[in-house]
Amino acid sequence: MNEQAVEERRIVVSIGGGHATGVGAIAVDLQNTFKDLYNYINIRVINLDNMIEGNIKSYNSSDYDFDNILNLVYEKHAITSQNDMIQHDYEDPIDLIIVCGCYALYDKRINEISHLKVFLDSDADKRLVSLIRKKNVESNEQLAQLITEYMDHLRPEMQQYIEPTRTFADLIIPSTNENLGRAILVDGIVKAIEETKRRMGEASNTNSDVRPRLWDFEAETMDLEKDRYYDLS
Protein backbone atom coordinates (compact mmCIF):
# COMPACT_ATOMS: atom_id res chain seq x y z
CA MET A 1 0.00 0.00 0.00
CA ASN A 2 1.36 3.43 -0.91
CA GLU A 3 1.93 6.19 1.63
CA GLN A 4 -1.05 8.23 0.48
CA ALA A 5 -3.40 5.28 1.02
CA VAL A 6 -1.98 4.78 4.51
CA GLU A 7 -2.51 8.47 5.28
CA GLU A 8 -6.11 8.30 4.09
CA ARG A 9 -6.85 5.48 6.54
CA ARG A 10 -5.38 7.29 9.55
CA ILE A 11 -7.62 9.37 11.85
CA VAL A 12 -5.88 11.26 14.65
CA VAL A 13 -7.75 12.77 17.60
CA SER A 14 -5.76 14.81 20.15
CA ILE A 15 -7.10 15.41 23.66
CA GLY A 16 -5.22 17.80 25.93
CA GLY A 17 -5.93 19.46 29.24
CA GLY A 18 -4.55 20.37 32.63
CA HIS A 19 -3.19 18.06 35.31
CA ALA A 20 -5.72 15.54 36.65
CA THR A 21 -8.48 16.60 34.25
CA GLY A 22 -9.09 13.03 33.12
CA VAL A 23 -7.66 13.15 29.60
CA GLY A 24 -6.40 9.57 29.90
CA ALA A 25 -9.72 8.30 31.21
CA ILE A 26 -11.75 9.88 28.40
CA ALA A 27 -9.31 8.48 25.84
CA VAL A 28 -9.78 4.94 27.18
CA ASP A 29 -13.54 5.51 27.31
CA LEU A 30 -13.50 6.54 23.65
CA GLN A 31 -11.38 3.52 22.79
CA ASN A 32 -13.95 1.20 24.36
CA THR A 33 -16.84 3.07 22.75
CA PHE A 34 -15.45 2.75 19.24
CA LYS A 35 -14.49 -0.88 19.70
CA ASP A 36 -18.19 -1.49 20.32
CA LEU A 37 -19.29 0.66 17.37
CA TYR A 38 -16.86 -0.68 14.76
CA ASN A 39 -15.34 -4.14 14.46
CA TYR A 40 -12.79 -3.42 11.72
CA ILE A 41 -10.67 -0.48 12.88
CA ASN A 42 -7.41 -0.37 14.78
CA ILE A 43 -7.79 1.84 17.85
CA ARG A 44 -4.70 3.05 19.68
CA VAL A 45 -4.28 5.37 22.65
CA ILE A 46 -0.97 7.23 22.96
CA ASN A 47 -0.88 8.70 26.47
CA LEU A 48 1.85 11.33 26.68
CA ASP A 49 1.54 11.49 30.46
CA ASN A 50 2.96 7.95 30.58
CA MET A 51 5.89 8.85 28.32
CA ILE A 52 7.81 11.46 30.34
CA GLU A 53 11.51 11.33 29.52
CA GLY A 54 14.17 10.91 32.21
CA ASN A 55 13.99 10.42 35.95
CA ILE A 56 13.78 14.09 36.90
CA LYS A 57 10.85 16.17 35.65
CA SER A 58 11.52 19.60 34.23
CA TYR A 59 7.81 20.53 34.26
CA ASN A 60 7.95 21.81 30.68
CA SER A 61 7.89 20.51 27.11
CA SER A 62 11.41 19.10 27.38
CA ASP A 63 9.96 16.24 29.43
CA TYR A 64 8.60 14.75 26.18
CA ASP A 65 10.24 13.31 23.08
CA PHE A 66 7.82 14.60 20.46
CA ASP A 67 9.83 13.05 17.62
CA ASN A 68 9.24 9.62 19.13
CA ILE A 69 5.57 10.40 19.80
CA LEU A 70 5.11 11.48 16.18
CA ASN A 71 6.75 8.23 15.02
CA LEU A 72 4.25 6.28 17.13
CA VAL A 73 1.39 8.16 15.47
CA TYR A 74 2.75 7.32 12.01
CA GLU A 75 3.34 3.66 12.90
CA LYS A 76 1.32 1.70 10.34
CA HIS A 77 -1.56 -0.36 11.73
CA ALA A 78 0.06 -1.10 15.10
CA ILE A 79 -1.66 -3.98 16.87
CA THR A 80 -2.08 -3.34 20.58
CA SER A 81 -3.27 -6.80 21.59
CA GLN A 82 -3.98 -10.28 20.25
CA ASN A 83 -7.70 -9.58 20.66
CA ASP A 84 -7.40 -6.65 18.28
CA MET A 85 -5.61 -8.85 15.76
CA ILE A 86 -8.37 -11.44 15.88
CA GLN A 87 -11.09 -8.82 15.78
CA HIS A 88 -10.09 -7.20 12.50
CA ASP A 89 -11.21 -9.04 9.37
CA TYR A 90 -9.86 -6.42 6.96
CA GLU A 91 -6.33 -6.45 5.58
CA ASP A 92 -5.99 -2.67 5.86
CA PRO A 93 -8.42 -1.33 8.46
CA ILE A 94 -8.83 2.29 9.45
CA ASP A 95 -6.43 3.50 12.14
CA LEU A 96 -8.05 5.61 14.87
CA ILE A 97 -5.26 7.09 16.99
CA ILE A 98 -6.12 9.00 20.16
CA VAL A 99 -3.26 11.16 21.43
CA CYS A 100 -3.91 12.34 24.98
CA GLY A 101 -2.12 14.07 27.81
CA CYS A 102 -1.34 17.51 29.17
CA TYR A 103 0.85 18.28 26.14
CA ALA A 104 -1.30 16.58 23.50
CA LEU A 105 -1.93 19.92 21.74
CA TYR A 106 1.60 21.28 22.18
CA ASP A 107 3.46 19.94 19.15
CA LYS A 108 2.66 21.74 15.89
CA ARG A 109 3.29 18.65 13.76
CA ILE A 110 0.81 16.54 15.69
CA ASN A 111 -1.76 19.34 15.58
CA GLU A 112 -1.40 19.56 11.80
CA ILE A 113 -2.29 15.88 11.28
CA SER A 114 -5.05 15.80 13.91
CA HIS A 115 -8.58 15.61 12.54
CA LEU A 116 -10.02 16.82 15.85
CA LYS A 117 -8.28 18.64 18.70
CA VAL A 118 -9.93 18.77 22.12
CA PHE A 119 -9.05 20.58 25.34
CA LEU A 120 -10.55 19.46 28.66
CA ASP A 121 -10.94 22.58 30.77
CA SER A 122 -11.10 22.72 34.55
CA ASP A 123 -10.46 25.41 37.15
CA ALA A 124 -7.36 25.34 39.33
CA ASP A 125 -9.18 24.38 42.54
CA LYS A 126 -10.79 21.36 40.95
CA ARG A 127 -7.49 20.23 39.45
CA LEU A 128 -5.82 20.43 42.87
CA VAL A 129 -8.62 18.42 44.50
CA SER A 130 -8.42 15.85 41.70
CA LEU A 131 -4.65 15.62 42.18
CA ILE A 132 -5.07 14.98 45.90
CA ARG A 133 -7.53 12.18 45.17
CA LYS A 134 -5.38 10.76 42.36
CA LYS A 135 -2.28 10.65 44.57
CA ASN A 136 -4.22 8.96 47.40
CA VAL A 137 -2.95 11.51 49.90
CA GLU A 138 -3.39 10.10 53.41
CA SER A 139 -1.15 12.19 55.66
CA ASN A 140 -0.48 15.85 56.33
CA GLU A 141 3.11 15.37 55.15
CA GLN A 142 1.97 13.96 51.80
CA LEU A 143 -0.52 16.78 51.43
CA ALA A 144 2.14 19.40 52.15
CA GLN A 145 4.49 17.84 49.57
CA LEU A 146 1.78 17.75 46.92
CA ILE A 147 0.72 21.35 47.52
CA THR A 148 4.38 22.43 47.33
CA GLU A 149 4.78 20.61 44.02
CA TYR A 150 1.56 22.14 42.76
CA MET A 151 2.45 25.71 43.73
CA ASP A 152 6.11 25.55 42.68
CA HIS A 153 5.86 23.44 39.53
CA LEU A 154 2.44 22.28 38.33
CA ARG A 155 0.65 25.62 38.46
CA PRO A 156 3.44 27.52 36.62
CA GLU A 157 3.64 24.67 34.09
CA MET A 158 -0.10 24.92 33.51
CA GLN A 159 0.08 28.69 33.00
CA GLN A 160 3.16 28.76 30.78
CA TYR A 161 2.91 25.57 28.69
CA ILE A 162 -0.44 23.79 28.92
CA GLU A 163 -3.07 26.54 29.11
CA PRO A 164 -1.77 28.25 25.93
CA THR A 165 -2.48 25.07 23.92
CA ARG A 166 -6.19 25.69 24.55
CA THR A 167 -6.15 28.07 21.58
CA PHE A 168 -5.40 25.18 19.21
CA ALA A 169 -8.50 23.20 20.23
CA ASP A 170 -11.46 22.70 17.92
CA LEU A 171 -13.59 21.69 20.89
CA ILE A 172 -13.23 22.92 24.49
CA ILE A 173 -14.97 20.78 27.09
CA PRO A 174 -15.35 22.33 30.56
CA SER A 175 -15.75 20.06 33.56
CA THR A 176 -19.33 21.31 33.98
CA ASN A 177 -20.36 20.00 30.54
CA GLU A 178 -18.38 16.77 30.25
CA ASN A 179 -21.32 14.61 29.11
CA LEU A 180 -22.40 16.97 26.34
CA GLY A 181 -18.79 17.50 25.27
CA ARG A 182 -18.14 13.77 25.13
CA ALA A 183 -21.28 13.20 23.04
CA ILE A 184 -20.23 15.88 20.51
CA LEU A 185 -16.72 14.43 20.47
CA VAL A 186 -18.03 10.93 19.73
CA ASP A 187 -20.21 12.32 16.95
CA GLY A 188 -17.30 14.21 15.41
CA ILE A 189 -15.11 11.08 15.39
CA VAL A 190 -17.92 9.00 13.89
CA LYS A 191 -18.26 11.52 11.06
CA ALA A 192 -14.51 11.33 10.38
CA ILE A 193 -14.68 7.52 10.29
CA GLU A 194 -17.71 7.52 8.00
CA GLU A 195 -16.04 9.97 5.61
CA THR A 196 -12.92 7.80 5.56
CA LYS A 197 -15.02 4.72 4.86
CA ARG A 198 -16.75 6.43 1.97
CA ARG A 199 -13.38 7.30 0.45
CA MET A 200 -12.32 3.69 0.85
CA GLY A 201 -15.57 2.44 -0.64
CA GLU A 202 -16.34 0.20 2.31
CA ALA A 203 -19.81 -0.56 3.60
CA SER A 204 -20.95 0.84 6.92
CA ASN A 205 -20.77 -1.46 9.91
CA THR A 206 -22.02 0.93 12.58
CA ASN A 207 -24.83 0.56 15.06
CA SER A 208 -26.57 3.81 14.08
CA ASP A 209 -28.83 3.69 17.14
CA VAL A 210 -25.81 4.42 19.30
CA ARG A 211 -24.74 7.58 17.49
CA PRO A 212 -27.15 10.53 17.41
CA ARG A 213 -26.28 13.36 15.03
CA LEU A 214 -25.60 16.09 17.57
CA TRP A 215 -23.76 18.44 15.25
CA ASP A 216 -22.89 18.66 11.60
CA PHE A 217 -19.13 19.17 11.84
CA GLU A 218 -18.82 19.21 8.04
CA ALA A 219 -21.33 22.05 7.62
CA GLU A 220 -19.43 24.40 9.93
CA THR A 221 -15.85 25.64 9.79
CA MET A 222 -14.54 24.66 13.20
CA ASP A 223 -11.60 27.02 13.32
CA LEU A 224 -13.71 30.06 12.45
CA GLU A 225 -16.71 29.18 14.56
CA LYS A 226 -15.19 27.54 17.63
CA ASP A 227 -15.49 30.67 19.80
CA ARG A 228 -19.20 30.75 19.04
CA TYR A 229 -20.09 27.07 19.01
CA TYR A 230 -17.40 24.83 20.40
CA ASP A 231 -16.48 26.34 23.75
CA LEU A 232 -19.14 24.68 25.88
CA SER A 233 -18.51 26.77 28.99
C-alpha positions as CSV (number, residue, x, y, z in Angstrom):
1,M,0.0,0.0,0.0
2,N,1.4,3.4,-0.9
3,E,1.9,6.2,1.6
4,Q,-1.1,8.2,0.5
5,A,-3.4,5.3,1.0
6,V,-2.0,4.8,4.5
7,E,-2.5,8.5,5.3
8,E,-6.1,8.3,4.1
9,R,-6.9,5.5,6.5
10,R,-5.4,7.3,9.6
11,I,-7.6,9.4,11.8
12,V,-5.9,11.3,14.6
13,V,-7.7,12.8,17.6
14,S,-5.8,14.8,20.1
15,I,-7.1,15.4,23.7
16,G,-5.2,17.8,25.9
17,G,-5.9,19.5,29.2
18,G,-4.5,20.4,32.6
19,H,-3.2,18.1,35.3
20,A,-5.7,15.5,36.6
21,T,-8.5,16.6,34.2
22,G,-9.1,13.0,33.1
23,V,-7.7,13.1,29.6
24,G,-6.4,9.6,29.9
25,A,-9.7,8.3,31.2
26,I,-11.7,9.9,28.4
27,A,-9.3,8.5,25.8
28,V,-9.8,4.9,27.2
29,D,-13.5,5.5,27.3
30,L,-13.5,6.5,23.6
31,Q,-11.4,3.5,22.8
32,N,-13.9,1.2,24.4
33,T,-16.8,3.1,22.7
34,F,-15.5,2.7,19.2
35,K,-14.5,-0.9,19.7
36,D,-18.2,-1.5,20.3
37,L,-19.3,0.7,17.4
38,Y,-16.9,-0.7,14.8
39,N,-15.3,-4.1,14.5
40,Y,-12.8,-3.4,11.7
41,I,-10.7,-0.5,12.9
42,N,-7.4,-0.4,14.8
43,I,-7.8,1.8,17.9
44,R,-4.7,3.1,19.7
45,V,-4.3,5.4,22.6
46,I,-1.0,7.2,23.0
47,N,-0.9,8.7,26.5
48,L,1.8,11.3,26.7
49,D,1.5,11.5,30.5
50,N,3.0,7.9,30.6
51,M,5.9,8.9,28.3
52,I,7.8,11.5,30.3
53,E,11.5,11.3,29.5
54,G,14.2,10.9,32.2
55,N,14.0,10.4,36.0
56,I,13.8,14.1,36.9
57,K,10.9,16.2,35.7
58,S,11.5,19.6,34.2
59,Y,7.8,20.5,34.3
60,N,7.9,21.8,30.7
61,S,7.9,20.5,27.1
62,S,11.4,19.1,27.4
63,D,10.0,16.2,29.4
64,Y,8.6,14.8,26.2
65,D,10.2,13.3,23.1
66,F,7.8,14.6,20.5
67,D,9.8,13.0,17.6
68,N,9.2,9.6,19.1
69,I,5.6,10.4,19.8
70,L,5.1,11.5,16.2
71,N,6.7,8.2,15.0
72,L,4.3,6.3,17.1
73,V,1.4,8.2,15.5
74,Y,2.8,7.3,12.0
75,E,3.3,3.7,12.9
76,K,1.3,1.7,10.3
77,H,-1.6,-0.4,11.7
78,A,0.1,-1.1,15.1
79,I,-1.7,-4.0,16.9
80,T,-2.1,-3.3,20.6
81,S,-3.3,-6.8,21.6
82,Q,-4.0,-10.3,20.3
83,N,-7.7,-9.6,20.7
84,D,-7.4,-6.6,18.3
85,M,-5.6,-8.9,15.8
86,I,-8.4,-11.4,15.9
87,Q,-11.1,-8.8,15.8
88,H,-10.1,-7.2,12.5
89,D,-11.2,-9.0,9.4
90,Y,-9.9,-6.4,7.0
91,E,-6.3,-6.5,5.6
92,D,-6.0,-2.7,5.9
93,P,-8.4,-1.3,8.5
94,I,-8.8,2.3,9.5
95,D,-6.4,3.5,12.1
96,L,-8.0,5.6,14.9
97,I,-5.3,7.1,17.0
98,I,-6.1,9.0,20.2
99,V,-3.3,11.2,21.4
100,C,-3.9,12.3,25.0
101,G,-2.1,14.1,27.8
102,C,-1.3,17.5,29.2
103,Y,0.9,18.3,26.1
104,A,-1.3,16.6,23.5
105,L,-1.9,19.9,21.7
106,Y,1.6,21.3,22.2
107,D,3.5,19.9,19.1
108,K,2.7,21.7,15.9
109,R,3.3,18.7,13.8
110,I,0.8,16.5,15.7
111,N,-1.8,19.3,15.6
112,E,-1.4,19.6,11.8
113,I,-2.3,15.9,11.3
114,S,-5.1,15.8,13.9
115,H,-8.6,15.6,12.5
116,L,-10.0,16.8,15.8
117,K,-8.3,18.6,18.7
118,V,-9.9,18.8,22.1
119,F,-9.1,20.6,25.3
120,L,-10.6,19.5,28.7
121,D,-10.9,22.6,30.8
122,S,-11.1,22.7,34.5
123,D,-10.5,25.4,37.2
124,A,-7.4,25.3,39.3
125,D,-9.2,24.4,42.5
126,K,-10.8,21.4,40.9
127,R,-7.5,20.2,39.4
128,L,-5.8,20.4,42.9
129,V,-8.6,18.4,44.5
130,S,-8.4,15.8,41.7
131,L,-4.7,15.6,42.2
132,I,-5.1,15.0,45.9
133,R,-7.5,12.2,45.2
134,K,-5.4,10.8,42.4
135,K,-2.3,10.6,44.6
136,N,-4.2,9.0,47.4
137,V,-2.9,11.5,49.9
138,E,-3.4,10.1,53.4
139,S,-1.1,12.2,55.7
140,N,-0.5,15.8,56.3
141,E,3.1,15.4,55.1
142,Q,2.0,14.0,51.8
143,L,-0.5,16.8,51.4
144,A,2.1,19.4,52.1
145,Q,4.5,17.8,49.6
146,L,1.8,17.8,46.9
147,I,0.7,21.4,47.5
148,T,4.4,22.4,47.3
149,E,4.8,20.6,44.0
150,Y,1.6,22.1,42.8
151,M,2.4,25.7,43.7
152,D,6.1,25.6,42.7
153,H,5.9,23.4,39.5
154,L,2.4,22.3,38.3
155,R,0.6,25.6,38.5
156,P,3.4,27.5,36.6
157,E,3.6,24.7,34.1
158,M,-0.1,24.9,33.5
159,Q,0.1,28.7,33.0
160,Q,3.2,28.8,30.8
161,Y,2.9,25.6,28.7
162,I,-0.4,23.8,28.9
163,E,-3.1,26.5,29.1
164,P,-1.8,28.3,25.9
165,T,-2.5,25.1,23.9
166,R,-6.2,25.7,24.6
167,T,-6.2,28.1,21.6
168,F,-5.4,25.2,19.2
169,A,-8.5,23.2,20.2
170,D,-11.5,22.7,17.9
171,L,-13.6,21.7,20.9
172,I,-13.2,22.9,24.5
173,I,-15.0,20.8,27.1
174,P,-15.4,22.3,30.6
175,S,-15.7,20.1,33.6
176,T,-19.3,21.3,34.0
177,N,-20.4,20.0,30.5
178,E,-18.4,16.8,30.2
179,N,-21.3,14.6,29.1
180,L,-22.4,17.0,26.3
181,G,-18.8,17.5,25.3
182,R,-18.1,13.8,25.1
183,A,-21.3,13.2,23.0
184,I,-20.2,15.9,20.5
185,L,-16.7,14.4,20.5
186,V,-18.0,10.9,19.7
187,D,-20.2,12.3,16.9
188,G,-17.3,14.2,15.4
189,I,-15.1,11.1,15.4
190,V,-17.9,9.0,13.9
191,K,-18.3,11.5,11.1
192,A,-14.5,11.3,10.4
193,I,-14.7,7.5,10.3
194,E,-17.7,7.5,8.0
195,E,-16.0,10.0,5.6
196,T,-12.9,7.8,5.6
197,K,-15.0,4.7,4.9
198,R,-16.7,6.4,2.0
199,R,-13.4,7.3,0.5
200,M,-12.3,3.7,0.9
201,G,-15.6,2.4,-0.6
202,E,-16.3,0.2,2.3
203,A,-19.8,-0.6,3.6
204,S,-20.9,0.8,6.9
205,N,-20.8,-1.5,9.9
206,T,-22.0,0.9,12.6
207,N,-24.8,0.6,15.1
208,S,-26.6,3.8,14.1
209,D,-28.8,3.7,17.1
210,V,-25.8,4.4,19.3
211,R,-24.7,7.6,17.5
212,P,-27.1,10.5,17.4
213,R,-26.3,13.4,15.0
214,L,-25.6,16.1,17.6
215,W,-23.8,18.4,15.2
216,D,-22.9,18.7,11.6
217,F,-19.1,19.2,11.8
218,E,-18.8,19.2,8.0
219,A,-21.3,22.0,7.6
220,E,-19.4,24.4,9.9
221,T,-15.9,25.6,9.8
222,M,-14.5,24.7,13.2
223,D,-11.6,27.0,13.3
224,L,-13.7,30.1,12.4
225,E,-16.7,29.2,14.6
226,K,-15.2,27.5,17.6
227,D,-15.5,30.7,19.8
228,R,-19.2,30.7,19.0
229,Y,-20.1,27.1,19.0
230,Y,-17.4,24.8,20.4
231,D,-16.5,26.3,23.7
232,L,-19.1,24.7,25.9
233,S,-18.5,26.8,29.0
